[in-house]
Amino acid sequence: MTHTTRAANLLAELEGLNEQQLRRLLVEHLTRQKLGLYWEASAIERDAALNADLVLPRLVEELSCSPSPQPPLPQAGEGWGEGGFAHRNLIIEGDNYDALRLLRATHNGKIRVIYIDPPYNTGNKDWVYNDHYVGANDRWRHSQWLEFLYRRLTLARDLLTPDGVILVSINDENRSRLELLMDEVFPGMRLGTMTWRTRQGSNADQSCFLSVDHEHVLVYGNEGFSFKGFEKSYEMYGNSDNDPRGDWRSDNLTLGFSYKERPNLYYPLLDPATEIVYPPNPDRIWVYASRDRLKAGQALQAKAMEEFIELGQILFPKEQRVETWHTMDELLAAIDRGDVPKSGKTPLLRRDLPNLEYWVGRPVGFGRPQFKRYKADLRNQTQPLSSWVVPTFEDGGYEAENSFVSSTNQEGARVVAEIFGDRAFNYAKPLSLIKNLLSQATRPNDIVLDFFAGSGTTGQAVLELNAEDASTGSAQVASTDSTSSPQAGSAQVGQRRFILCSSTEATSKEPDKNLCRDVCAERMRRVIKGYGGKPGHAGGEFAYLQLDKVEAADAHFDIDAAHAYQLLALKRLGVVCSVPEGAVKRLGRVEDCELLLCLEVNAATLETLAQWPQRTGAARLAVYSSRPKSLREQLAARGIEANCYSLMDALMSGQMGSAI
Ligand SMILES: C[S@@+](CC[C@H](N)C(=O)[O-])C[C@H]1O[C@@H](n2cnc3c(N)ncnc32)[C@H](O)[C@@H]1O
């Protein structure tokens, strides 16, 4: 429906209302305003991929990649089904809206880290909405972009684990719009943003007011998420006094609040050993409270200053000027001359400060007490800085110690050129950026999803991080996850998995273009084999999936055994393998339970199922079939207890807006 038709329809509707109804409508409309982002979602045609159908995975074996030599297949009862090698990494070809709908059914709450680098809505026809490229002159360009991302982000939100995080790359121009959209989709989850330098040197385009050389990474996380952090440098620590508590360094004893903001922490500090007193800084009060100034019943969060003094943790100056003003006039004269203790250039005694008489007749120290901070009391990690991702050309200098490090966009292009020998893809992110982000955000067993994978930089980053874990020995070699494949536990590599979704970018002009097959999957294949003299990744693999869509009403006829098998294997075990022969197909085992798919209930399949527990030593059976009730009864009649589930319900759950 066009905007004009909608407006005409609305006017016709309003004609039919009386004055009171019109007033009520107006009040409702005016009070419904809310803070946040507004986009004309109702004015644009909805995404064509509506929830009217089911999305089913199809394994394309010839485009998938398996390790060579293949690890031996486990015996029945030990691990995987009879379908051969179990792929743990996925490349999914197609519109990511469909891929996300599939993942919502199979990976709900299982993805720890999502990284995306969506099209930036530059107007350069860099993305497709409803099968047409959206250009600069498209009337609803911004709204379509927001609606496009809104629908995908909403699906992605449900995939995150309770400690999951989503990192989103965006350019400066669209950052504010996207951030408001993210606030809408991920309320209360904003953790911050990072900025990184996309290039060295300025833009050749002289018409720009600012030569833009940065982009942002927006970070939204669930409650349990935190970055790994960086190991602290202990260079400043030593033990010049052979302190039995170990290495220490002298640290600031003040906090950035004024005496008016925190009057309780503004007090003279007395060194009991020398009787010298130290004036507090009116602009930076002491960190620790004094026992003497606590109100009745008031508890302290840390130790009191007196306790730290008793422990020898307050370092009073050894050599310093000490002055005693015998009268108030002498003190005031010193204040007027500026001849009083200072912190930097700030005089610590001034005419306007309270209790000046305290400083008369007492030895006042001109030095500043410090805090003895022990290495043993520190958390050994620091949070990364949000302010700036340090470019590699500045690494080693500016705050590089707890910063993400990234090269510029040039690196993205260079790595793709090294792998393909030409510029197979123009918009690749720098590998170092994604690797460093993932190194901070992931643990060795996490699943990483990129649903705008493009050339697959995220997949390469995952493989390289796993390999680095292996070389530093930091991966958990034996997984406790009962659904892990045996081959994954045997090699000494990290076990992060990747799921990459990429479009084909086929158009009517280029109907045969397939970016997913020819760039994303091909890049992963070459990275796994090794390229440009770089070693490959033994054990590297992925399943290449295409998506089939089936109308809900036709599901009973159109879903075939392979669809059902792959969907169930992904859902229950998070893997994909070829479909085994036979009417009873083994999916695998979870703990002591055999997972089976029974396509027909007849005498032969009943016999096979009845013998299954004895044959495999399994304690329990879980069987998916189109006639679960009848199957359960017939097995029970043969003395076999089995949990039988409706195959259709299992295939439908998580799709078409149903509850998971
Ligand atoms: C900026 S690129 C991502 C580049 C990627 N980070 C890399 O390093 O190679 C965005 C990608 O999103 C893809 N894309 C756009 N719309 C899509 C959709 N609906 N489904 C899947 N991919 C899509 C485009 O084909 C493009 O390759």
The ligand as a MOL file (V3000), in Angstrom:
LIG
                    3D

  0  0  0     0  0            999 V3000
M  V30 BEGIN CTAB
M  V30 COUNTS 27 29 0 0 0
M  V30 BEGIN ATOM
M  V30 1 C 30.1850 -5.1250 5.1280 0
M  V30 2 S 30.0320 -6.6760 4.4670 0 CHG=1
M  V30 3 C 30.7080 -7.6980 5.7260 0
M  V30 4 C 32.1700 -7.9480 5.5170 0
M  V30 5 C 32.7690 -8.9010 6.5000 0
M  V30 6 N 32.8410 -8.3600 7.8110 0
M  V30 7 C 34.1630 -9.2890 6.0650 0
M  V30 8 O 35.1250 -9.0130 6.7640 0
M  V30 9 O 34.2860 -9.8760 4.9770 0 CHG=-1
M  V30 10 C 28.3140 -6.9680 4.6250 0
M  V30 11 C 27.8830 -8.2400 3.9460 0
M  V30 12 O 26.5210 -8.4580 4.2680 0
M  V30 13 C 25.9510 -9.1320 3.1830 0
M  V30 14 N 24.4870 -9.0190 3.2820 0
M  V30 15 C 23.7110 -7.9620 3.0000 0
M  V30 16 N 22.4150 -8.2740 3.2050 0
M  V30 17 C 22.3850 -9.5610 3.6060 0
M  V30 18 C 21.3580 -10.4660 3.9670 0
M  V30 19 N 20.0720 -10.1050 3.9600 0
M  V30 20 N 21.6820 -11.7160 4.3140 0
M  V30 21 C 22.9890 -12.1200 4.3410 0
M  V30 22 N 24.0170 -11.3040 4.0340 0
M  V30 23 C 23.7120 -10.0470 3.6590 0
M  V30 24 C 26.5310 -8.4630 1.9700 0
M  V30 25 O 26.4960 -9.3520 0.8950 0
M  V30 26 C 27.9580 -8.1880 2.4330 0
M  V30 27 O 28.7980 -9.2040 2.0120 0
M  V30 END ATOM
M  V30 BEGIN BOND
M  V30 1 1 1 2
M  V30 2 1 2 3
M  V30 3 1 2 10
M  V30 4 1 3 4
M  V30 5 1 4 5
M  V30 6 1 5 6
M  V30 7 1 5 7
M  V30 8 2 7 8
M  V30 9 1 7 9
M  V30 10 1 10 11
M  V30 11 1 11 12
M  V30 12 1 11 26
M  V30 13 1 12 13
M  V30 14 1 13 14
M  V30 15 1 13 24
M  V30 16 1 14 15
M  V30 17 1 14 23
M  V30 18 2 15 16
M  V30 19 1 16 17
M  V30 20 1 17 18
M  V30 21 2 17 23
M  V30 22 1 18 19
M  V30 23 2 18 20
M  V30 24 1 20 21
M  V30 25 2 21 22
M  V30 26 1 22 23
M  V30 27 1 24 25
M  V30 28 1 24 26
M  V30 29 1 26 27
M  V30 END BOND
M  V30 END CTAB
M  END
